[in-house]
């Protein structure tokens, strides 16, 4: 996939996947990317060059907080977690996604008639 595969879907999709994944549990960047990859059955791969700038934007927007922790491989990692503002943003993103899917469905149905 290209360097920004999730950006090609629609605006906000990368952020929505990050927020949804971290809502389940806090994790560091590499684990986050792997969870998205595995959860999509290898259909989506979030590259480092896309993931970390998005995480920095989300920290700045206060949708995420972070703290330093230790990975299972005994390495220092930055662990991200969703804030209350991030949960509100996720709800907005999911609503926009649902509207987009509905519009897509309607166009596809119209094209079949």
C-alpha positions as a printed Julia matrix, in Angstrom:
113×3 Matrix{Float64}:
   0.0    0.0     0.0
   1.04   3.61   -0.4
   2.58   5.59    2.42
  -0.82   7.08    3.32
  -3.27   4.24    2.65
  -5.86   5.35    5.18
  -5.87   8.96    3.94
  -7.12   7.71    0.59
 -10.31   6.38    2.21
 -11.71   9.68    3.44
 -10.57  12.53    5.68
 -10.39  11.5     9.33
 -10.24   7.75    8.75
  -6.74   7.34   10.18
  -7.69   9.32   13.27
 -10.88   7.28   13.64
  -8.96   4.0    13.49
  -6.37   5.26   15.99
  -9.01   6.52   18.42
 -11.1    3.36   18.15
  -8.08   1.12   18.65
  -6.79   3.1    21.63
 -10.27   3.3    23.14
 -10.01  -0.43   23.75
  -6.65  -0.09   25.49
  -3.68   2.27   25.64
  -0.69   1.19   23.55
   2.52   2.38   21.97
   2.85   3.29   18.3
   4.26   0.04   16.96
   1.59  -2.01   18.78
  -1.06   0.37   17.46
   0.1   -0.05   13.85
   0.22  -3.84   14.26
  -3.25  -3.95   15.81
  -4.7   -2.0    12.87
  -2.86  -4.22   10.38
  -3.96  -7.46   12.05
  -7.49  -6.2    12.71
  -7.9   -5.41    9.02
  -6.56  -8.84    8.03
  -3.54  -7.11    6.44
  -5.72  -4.9     4.23
  -4.53  -1.71    5.96
  -0.98  -0.89    6.89
  -0.22   2.34    8.7
   3.35   3.35    7.99
   5.54   5.08   10.58
   5.72   8.19    8.41
   1.94   8.46    8.57
   1.26   7.18   12.08
   3.59   9.31   14.19
   2.65  12.67   12.63
  -1.01  11.74   13.17
  -0.31  10.86   16.82
   1.47  14.2    17.29
  -1.49  16.09   15.75
  -3.87  14.18   18.0
  -1.78  14.94   21.09
  -1.78  18.63   20.14
  -5.58  18.52   19.67
  -5.78  16.87   23.13
  -7.59  13.82   21.71
  -4.79  11.71   23.17
  -2.52  11.82   26.16
   0.72   9.92   26.5
   3.19   8.72   29.07
   6.44   6.84   28.94
   6.35   3.14   29.66
   8.31  -0.06   29.07
   7.44  -2.45   26.23
   7.3   -6.22   26.53
  10.81  -6.19   25.04
  12.0   -3.98   27.9
  12.3   -0.86   25.73
  11.19   2.64   26.62
   8.02   3.47   24.63
   5.48   6.26   24.52
   2.07   4.85   25.44
  -0.98   6.68   24.05
  -4.47   6.78   25.52
  -7.72   8.43   24.43
  -8.94  11.47   26.37
 -12.56  12.57   26.88
 -12.08  15.01   23.97
 -10.81  12.1    21.88
 -13.89  10.04   22.68
 -16.09  12.95   21.56
 -14.04  13.28   18.36
 -14.38   9.55   17.72
 -18.18   9.85   17.97
 -18.09  12.68   15.4
 -15.83  10.68   13.09
 -18.03   7.57   13.31
 -21.11   9.69   12.54
 -19.39  11.19    9.48
 -18.31   7.7     8.39
 -21.87   6.39    8.71
 -23.18   9.31    6.6
 -20.51   8.69    3.96
 -21.38   4.98    3.79
 -25.08   5.79    3.47
 -24.36   8.16    0.58
 -22.16   5.57   -1.08
 -24.84   2.9    -0.66
 -27.48   5.17   -2.23
 -25.3    5.96   -5.24
 -24.5    2.28   -5.74
 -28.18   1.34   -5.56
 -29.08   4.12   -7.98
 -26.44   2.85  -10.4
 -28.06  -0.61  -10.4
 -31.45   0.64  -11.63
